[in-house]
């Protein structure tokens, strides 16, 4: 089992946090023995599928399942838009925004943009903490070389996506979504299509992202745009005071 001291969550949420990722070969007893040695606070455990022994052990220890984290990838073989989708794409464009415009995106995030996030849904946290976590996450991605692109429909800003290029020309999209203030619902597929278009322009080999099972619409959008599921982890959390 891999254990990380998630120091960024102390800044984001004001709590000591550890994140553990279980190996498929770990037993429930071995996992619980290691978890007992961790500091008190907010504990997050990610479990591969079918590790029933570990899942049962976590539930007995008052961990609760809050989401599945789904890793998806796209090989950038982009299917040309057709029909209604083509007409939706035709009224949209996008551009990379500069540092002075990041606060505008931050304000959209603070307006409860990511309602299905595991922190947003956790009764131990509040919407302001969840939003702060996302804003800081975006800023961290930018500091590591990520770029933020805003999407417009008929010249109105409707959402954004964040693209960072890693090793071996692999692109990572940590954050993306439609703005709560937008009156263009249903354009999630368009946003993902434009993300893929930009990745293709930058000659990347593929795009990787992680999405939550709590947002079925976003999951469906990724599948419709050709993303393939590469991995799934069950996410369990526990609050220890």
VEXDREN-2710 file (C-alpha; in Angstrom, 1 decimal):
% VEXDREN-2710
k/r/px/py/pz
1/UNK/0.0/0.0/0.0
2/UNK/1.3/3.4/-0.9
3/UNK/0.7/6.2/1.7
4/UNK/1.1/9.9/0.9
5/UNK/0.9/12.8/3.4
6/UNK/-1.5/15.0/1.6
7/UNK/-0.1/18.3/2.9
8/UNK/-2.0/20.3/0.3
9/UNK/-5.3/19.4/2.1
10/UNK/-4.2/21.2/5.2
11/UNK/-4.0/24.4/3.1
12/UNK/-7.2/23.5/1.3
13/UNK/-9.4/22.1/4.0
14/UNK/-7.7/22.9/7.2
15/UNK/-7.3/19.3/8.2
16/UNK/-4.4/16.8/8.4
17/UNK/-4.9/14.4/5.6
18/UNK/-3.3/11.1/4.5
19/UNK/-4.1/9.3/1.2
20/UNK/-3.5/5.6/0.8
21/UNK/-3.6/3.6/-2.4
22/UNK/-4.1/-0.1/-1.8
23/UNK/-2.4/-2.7/-3.9
24/UNK/-4.5/-5.5/-5.3
25/UNK/-2.3/-8.0/-3.4
26/UNK/-2.9/-6.3/0.0
27/UNK/-5.0/-8.1/2.6
28/UNK/-7.6/-6.4/4.7
29/UNK/-5.7/-7.1/7.9
30/UNK/-2.4/-5.7/6.5
31/UNK/-4.2/-2.5/5.3
32/UNK/-5.8/-1.9/8.6
33/UNK/-2.6/-2.4/10.5
34/UNK/-0.9/0.3/8.5
35/UNK/-3.9/2.6/8.7
36/UNK/-3.9/2.4/12.5
37/UNK/-0.4/3.9/12.5
38/UNK/-1.4/7.0/10.6
39/UNK/-2.0/10.3/12.3
40/UNK/-5.5/11.3/13.2
41/UNK/-7.4/13.5/10.7
42/UNK/-9.0/13.0/7.3
43/UNK/-8.1/9.6/5.9
44/UNK/-8.6/8.7/2.2
45/UNK/-8.2/5.2/0.9
46/UNK/-8.3/4.2/-2.7
47/UNK/-9.1/0.5/-3.4
48/UNK/-8.8/-1.4/-6.7
49/UNK/-11.9/-3.1/-7.9
50/UNK/-12.7/-6.6/-6.5
51/UNK/-10.6/-6.2/-3.4
52/UNK/-13.6/-7.3/-1.3
53/UNK/-11.5/-8.2/1.8
54/UNK/-10.1/-4.7/2.0
55/UNK/-13.5/-3.1/1.4
56/UNK/-15.1/-5.1/4.2
57/UNK/-12.3/-4.3/6.6
58/UNK/-12.6/-0.5/5.8
59/UNK/-16.3/-0.6/6.4
60/UNK/-15.9/-2.4/9.7
61/UNK/-13.5/0.4/10.7
62/UNK/-16.1/3.1/10.0
63/UNK/-14.7/4.2/6.6
64/UNK/-17.5/5.0/4.1
65/UNK/-17.5/4.8/0.4
66/UNK/-17.9/8.2/-1.2
67/UNK/-17.1/7.7/-4.9
68/UNK/-15.3/5.7/-7.5
69/UNK/-12.4/7.4/-9.2
70/UNK/-12.4/6.5/-12.9
71/UNK/-9.2/7.0/-14.9
72/UNK/-10.0/7.6/-18.6
73/UNK/-7.7/8.1/-21.6
74/UNK/-8.2/9.3/-25.2
75/UNK/-5.8/8.4/-28.1
76/UNK/-6.8/11.6/-30.0
77/UNK/-8.4/9.9/-32.9
78/UNK/-11.1/12.5/-33.0
79/UNK/-14.4/11.7/-34.7
80/UNK/-15.6/14.7/-36.8
81/UNK/-18.8/16.2/-35.3
82/UNK/-22.0/15.5/-37.2
83/UNK/-25.6/16.7/-37.2
84/UNK/-26.7/18.7/-34.1
85/UNK/-23.4/18.3/-32.4
86/UNK/-21.6/19.8/-35.4
87/UNK/-24.0/22.8/-35.2
88/UNK/-23.2/23.2/-31.5
89/UNK/-19.5/23.0/-32.1
90/UNK/-19.8/25.6/-34.9
91/UNK/-21.0/28.3/-32.6
92/UNK/-18.1/27.7/-30.1
93/UNK/-14.5/28.7/-29.9
94/UNK/-11.9/28.7/-27.1
95/UNK/-8.7/30.6/-26.1
96/UNK/-6.0/30.2/-23.6
97/UNK/-6.4/32.9/-20.9
98/UNK/-3.6/34.8/-19.1
99/UNK/-2.8/35.2/-15.4
100/UNK/-5.0/38.3/-15.1
101/UNK/-8.1/36.4/-16.1
102/UNK/-7.7/33.4/-13.8
103/UNK/-9.6/35.1/-11.0
104/UNK/-12.7/35.2/-13.2
105/UNK/-12.5/31.4/-13.5
106/UNK/-11.9/31.1/-9.7
107/UNK/-15.1/33.1/-9.1
108/UNK/-17.0/30.6/-11.2
109/UNK/-15.6/27.7/-9.3
110/UNK/-16.5/29.5/-6.0
111/UNK/-20.1/29.7/-7.2
112/UNK/-20.5/26.0/-6.5
113/UNK/-19.3/24.8/-9.9
114/UNK/-18.3/21.3/-8.8
115/UNK/-21.3/20.0/-6.8
116/UNK/-20.5/16.3/-7.1
117/UNK/-16.9/16.4/-5.8
118/UNK/-16.3/14.1/-2.9
119/UNK/-15.4/16.9/-0.6
120/UNK/-18.4/18.9/-1.6
121/UNK/-20.7/15.9/-0.8
122/UNK/-19.0/15.1/2.5
123/UNK/-21.1/16.4/5.5
124/UNK/-17.9/17.1/7.4
125/UNK/-16.9/19.8/4.9
126/UNK/-18.8/22.8/3.4
127/UNK/-19.1/24.2/-0.1
128/UNK/-16.6/27.0/0.6
129/UNK/-13.9/24.4/1.6
130/UNK/-14.7/22.4/-1.5
131/UNK/-14.4/25.4/-3.8
132/UNK/-11.2/26.6/-2.2
133/UNK/-9.7/23.1/-2.8
134/UNK/-10.6/23.4/-6.5
135/UNK/-9.3/26.9/-6.9
136/UNK/-6.0/25.9/-5.3
137/UNK/-5.9/22.7/-7.4
138/UNK/-6.2/24.9/-10.5
139/UNK/-3.4/27.2/-9.3
140/UNK/-1.1/24.3/-8.6
141/UNK/-1.7/22.9/-12.1
142/UNK/-0.8/26.3/-13.5
143/UNK/2.4/26.5/-11.4
144/UNK/3.4/23.1/-12.9
145/UNK/3.0/24.4/-16.5
146/UNK/-0.7/23.8/-17.0
147/UNK/-2.8/26.2/-19.2
148/UNK/-6.4/27.3/-18.7
149/UNK/-8.6/27.6/-21.8
150/UNK/-12.0/29.3/-21.7
151/UNK/-14.8/28.0/-24.0
152/UNK/-17.2/30.5/-25.6
153/UNK/-20.6/29.9/-27.3
154/UNK/-21.8/32.8/-29.4
155/UNK/-19.1/34.9/-27.7
156/UNK/-20.4/34.1/-24.2
157/UNK/-18.0/32.4/-21.8
158/UNK/-19.5/29.0/-20.9
159/UNK/-16.8/27.0/-19.3
160/UNK/-13.1/26.1/-19.1
161/UNK/-10.7/23.2/-19.4
162/UNK/-7.2/22.9/-18.0
163/UNK/-4.4/21.1/-20.0
164/UNK/-1.0/20.2/-18.7
165/UNK/1.6/18.3/-20.8
166/UNK/3.6/15.7/-18.9
167/UNK/6.3/13.3/-19.8
168/UNK/6.3/11.5/-23.2
169/UNK/3.8/14.1/-24.6
170/UNK/0.9/12.8/-22.5
171/UNK/-1.7/15.5/-21.7
172/UNK/-3.5/15.7/-18.4
173/UNK/-6.8/17.4/-17.9
174/UNK/-7.2/17.8/-14.1
175/UNK/-10.2/20.2/-14.3
176/UNK/-12.9/21.1/-16.8
177/UNK/-16.6/22.0/-16.7
178/UNK/-19.4/24.4/-17.7
179/UNK/-19.9/27.5/-15.6
180/UNK/-22.9/27.7/-13.3
181/UNK/-23.6/31.2/-14.7
182/UNK/-23.8/29.9/-18.3
183/UNK/-27.2/29.6/-20.0
184/UNK/-25.8/27.0/-22.4
185/UNK/-26.6/23.6/-20.7
186/UNK/-25.8/20.5/-22.6
187/UNK/-22.5/21.8/-24.0
188/UNK/-20.3/19.4/-22.0
189/UNK/-19.6/17.3/-25.0
190/UNK/-18.5/20.4/-27.0
191/UNK/-16.1/21.4/-24.2
192/UNK/-14.5/17.9/-24.3
193/UNK/-14.3/18.0/-28.1
194/UNK/-12.4/21.3/-28.0
195/UNK/-10.1/19.9/-25.3
196/UNK/-9.2/17.1/-27.7
197/UNK/-8.8/19.5/-30.6
198/UNK/-6.3/21.5/-28.6
199/UNK/-4.4/18.4/-27.5
200/UNK/-4.2/17.3/-31.2
201/UNK/-2.9/20.8/-32.2
202/UNK/-0.2/20.4/-29.6
203/UNK/0.9/17.0/-31.1
204/UNK/0.2/15.1/-27.9
205/UNK/0.0/11.3/-27.9
206/UNK/-3.0/11.0/-25.6
207/UNK/-5.1/12.7/-23.0
208/UNK/-5.5/11.3/-19.5
209/UNK/-8.1/12.4/-16.8
210/UNK/-9.8/11.2/-13.7
211/UNK/-13.5/11.6/-13.2
212/UNK/-15.9/10.8/-10.4
213/UNK/-18.7/8.2/-10.5
214/UNK/-20.8/10.9/-8.7
215/UNK/-21.3/12.8/-11.9
216/UNK/-23.0/10.4/-14.4
217/UNK/-23.4/13.2/-17.0
218/UNK/-19.7/13.9/-17.1
219/UNK/-18.9/10.2/-17.3
220/UNK/-21.3/9.8/-20.2
221/UNK/-19.8/12.8/-22.0
222/UNK/-16.3/11.2/-21.8
223/UNK/-17.5/7.9/-23.2
224/UNK/-19.5/9.7/-26.0
225/UNK/-16.3/11.6/-27.0
226/UNK/-14.3/8.4/-27.3
227/UNK/-12.5/8.2/-23.9
228/UNK/-11.7/4.7/-22.7
229/UNK/-11.8/3.5/-19.1
230/UNK/-8.4/2.5/-18.0
231/UNK/-8.8/2.0/-14.3
232/UNK/-11.3/2.3/-11.4
233/UNK/-10.6/2.8/-7.7
234/UNK/-13.2/2.8/-4.9
235/UNK/-12.6/5.8/-2.6
236/UNK/-13.3/5.4/1.1
237/UNK/-12.9/8.2/3.7
238/UNK/-12.9/8.5/7.5
239/UNK/-12.7/11.4/9.8
240/UNK/-10.6/10.9/12.9
241/UNK/-10.6/13.7/15.5
END
